Amino acid sequence: MAKRQGKRTILFDRPPVILGQAAVVGKREGEGPLGDLFDEVHDDNLIEEGSWEKAESKLQKLAVSTALKKANLRADDIDTIFAGDLLNQCIGSSFGLRELGIPFVGLYGACSTMALSLGCASQFIDSGAAKYAVAVTSSHFCAAERQYRFPLEYGGQRPPTAQWTVTGSGAIVLSDAGKGPRVTSLTIGEIEDLGIKDANNMGAAMAPAAATTIRHYLSDTHTNPDDYDAIFTGDLGEVGTTLLYELLERDGVDLSRNHEDCGLLIYDREVQDVHAGGSGCGCSASVLCAYILKKLREGEAKKVLFCATGALLSPTSTQQGESIPSIAHLVCIEAPKN
């Protein structure tokens, strides 16, 4: 059974094994630096569907189906699936996965949902409540813009602090046995709110949550950044990454030597017009499944931290002038045992 380490961290007694994973993305993501690593790249962002929202649901279904195939499992082998997205009432997940017939746990952690779903699925595996579980999330640029900002037809100007919502989905299949990277610990984050109100500056809103969660994890486990091959944050982008370094430096923590941000990895900002970087649930999810886990499987890394970050705003809260609360959840993933 899992045990508590320090105040916020959970150590898994039987670390769940990642049997398979998949990342399915859109055209712009496929044109970025990680393009060759994704399982599927779709040039048509509608993916032959009638709306952006239906396209996002299809991304999740494709990602889960591909991950199951790579794990040599079928949908009816899975005990529980943990899923969420950015759309109202998480319809990207519920509509996309409704035909699979898998017991469903819907989650909302905004862009932190990949770490949240992976952590919850890992707890089910470690406790014996499930033998096989799936964690999945997604986002879609057009669907997110329509919901949170303006219809694309509006043609609004994007400020330099804005980030580009990734069109993509990442899915992971976990088991209580087998060969593959292992999820060894989890830190559930707390809500941070430093009063940021600019919906076009997600990095500034989320950086405090990332700093708090990473700080708590390092304290709970009595480790420092150099104990890990890499520490990945979800989608802070350029602005949020700079703020993260500043916040942690106040506590004597230097993250700059082995930190990478998924929002800065997925696009080439010199060539692609994405301003401060990538964002959205699909950002950290697709980078984790295509890039980070590949490093662990191939021996390029032995132990990494994956800290996905989310801005807990809604169109209603923004219109009412509320600030933007944020959250960050963290999992430690280690390379397969020899």
Salt bridges, closest charged atoms under 4 A:
GLU31 OE2 - LYS27 NZ 2.55
ASP39 OD1 - LYS70 NZ 2.92
GLU40 OE1 - HIS42 NE2 2.82
GLU49 OE2 - LYS58 NZ 3.78
GLU53 OE1 - ARG146 NH2 2.84
ASP76 OD1 - ARG74 NE 3.43
GLU99 OE1 - LYS61 NZ 2.73
GLU145 OE2 - ARG149 NH1 2.98
ASP176 OD1 - LYS131 NZ 3.27
GLU190 OE1 - ARG8 NH2 2.64
GLU190 OE1 - HIS216 NE2 3.42
ASP226 OD2 - ARG257 NH2 2.96
GLU238 OE1 - ARG269 NH1 3.23
ASP251 OD2 - ARG215 NE 2.43
ASP254 OD2 - ARG257 NH1 2.83
ASP273 OD1 - HIS275 ND1 3.09
GLU298 OE1 - LYS294 NZ 3.04
GLU300 OE1 - LYS295 NZ 3.38
GLU334 OE1 - ARG182 NH2 3.56
